[in-house]
Each structure stands twice: as structure tokens, then as C-alpha cells.
């Protein structure tokens, strides 16, 4: 595959399998696959674009399971999916106009907030709760910015979808997981279309990783349906914390400059 050694391909597909498992439950599979692609020598843009292939296939695999179990509300879900698809594509197109430095500084803070929300909030279970926002407002005000973010950057997007579906629409945790996959799949597919048209996707590698991630997603989604909140809630907390630590450990993250400024004597 374009000069990649077979042991490297095996490592990438194994990583994609694990990412598909995690992503089908809590989101954040890109935490594993994007760094693995970069370590394999794939350039950053191609790594992000190729990751969208395996991420989209992983989500489709999980959605098959959730759909068969009746956990997806297709009538309200399809408009949400279309909005996520369109704005995910816009996110990939508009990447050049956004400051990644500002976003990189904000995302760890937001992810830690999501982890605290799921870790500390009482009453997060299988039963739906009263919605705090109407579906039309959710469709027009909440999905577009999250899909834009997923299109041009992406880490933690699945966890952000999960937080707003529970916090604003009041969905039970297993149904929330299924609907979060639907939205995440839309924004992933939208950005993948743009990256594909730009010729940025390494298709052979993306499809090989996608096959592995689909298998992992099947296992993960079946476990999520059986275990429910006992599995989903702690895995979301762990994933958000791990992704935050990874982003904060990056010496180029602007928060390092802020900490250095605040700790400067005098």
C-alpha cells in the first residue's frame, strides 16, 4: 500500500479495530487512529482524511446494530443527519479560515467539562428525561457548530454530541449513544466527501482500516446495548480524560503558553 510495510499495515488495522470498538460506545476513536497514521509517516492532511474513511465505516457498522435494536428515531433523526452532513462538509472546506490554535486550547477544557458532566451528574440512565430544548432549536442551533467542528478538526466530537443529546434533549444513555453515532456519521461523511474530492484520501489504507474498525464497532455496539449505562458512562469519562491529557501534553498547545505566562515571576 504505497510503500507501507506489512507490519505497519497490521499495526494500523489493529489500532482501527480498537478505535472502532471505543468509538461505537463513547466516541474518541480518532485519539488512537490519527496518531497511529502520523507515526506511520502519513502526512497530516492525508491522515485526517483517511481517518474519516475508517471512522465513517465504523459508525455505519455501529448504526446497523443500533438500528436493528430500534434505538434510532429515524423521523427526527434524518433531518439531524442531513444538517450534520452539510455542516461537516463546510467544516472541511472552511478549515483554512479558522485558528486551530484557539480551538486546540478550548477543546481540552470542553472535554474535561463533558467528563465531569457524565461523572458527576445524577439520574443519567436508560430512561428519557424532560428535554430542555425543542428539537427544531436543537437542529438549528446545536448541530451546526458541532458538525462544523467535526469537519475541520474532530477529536471528541462524538462525546460532544453525546453530552448535548443527554443534557438538552434528555435522551436515555443507550438511545443517546445511537443518536450520537447518527449525527457523528453525518458530519464524518460530509467532511469525507470534501476530502475525497480534494484527493486527500489514502483509499486502500482507509478501506483496510475501515474493515477492521467495522468489526470492532460491531462488538462495541452489541456490548453497549447489553450493558447500557454501566459501560457507556464510565467509558465516555475515560475517553474524554484521555483525549484531554493527550491534547494538553502536546507542547504546541497554546495552553502551555498561557500556563508559562501565568507562572512567570513578577
Secondary structure, 3 states (H helix, E strand, C coil): CCCCCHHHHHHHHHHHHHHHHHHHHCCCCHHHHHHHHHHCCCCHHHHHHHHHHHHHHHHHHHHHHHHHCCCCCHHHHHHHHHHHHHHHHHHHHHHHHCCHHHHHHHHHHHHHHHHHHHHHCCCCCCCCCCCCCCHHHHHHHHHHHHHHHHHHCCCCHHHHHHHHHHHCCCCCHHHHHHHHHHHHHHHHHHHHHHHHHCCCCCHHHHHHHHHHHHHHHHHHHHHHHHHCHHHHHHHHHHHHHHHHHHHHHCCCCHHHHHHHHHHCCC
